[in-house]
Amino acid sequence: MPHDPDEMNTPPPLPPADAALAAALARLAPAPAALDRDRLMFVAGAESRRSVVRLWQFAAGILAAVGFAAGILYVQSASRPVPAATAPR
């Protein structure tokens, strides 16, 4: 067991065949990423917001339908004659 701390982290020597393979692998450059990171993050953000947007669209549609129905009821009630109020005796 070595007493020098620097020798403790030194890897054992490689056999010649493995050393040649290690040298060949060290010369390789990594391939560029096939994904566009910014586009991926944009699509993920848009997808996560889709359900919230649909909820707001649904709420706006319901409110528009209620407003339309209230307008129709108001127009119909305005066209009916109002009964005359009678004075108390």
Summary of the structure (lengths in Angstrom):
residues: 89
radius of gyration: 39.1
end to end distance: 119.4
largest distance: 122.0
contacts: 118
relative contact order: 0.04
helix: 66%
strand: 0%
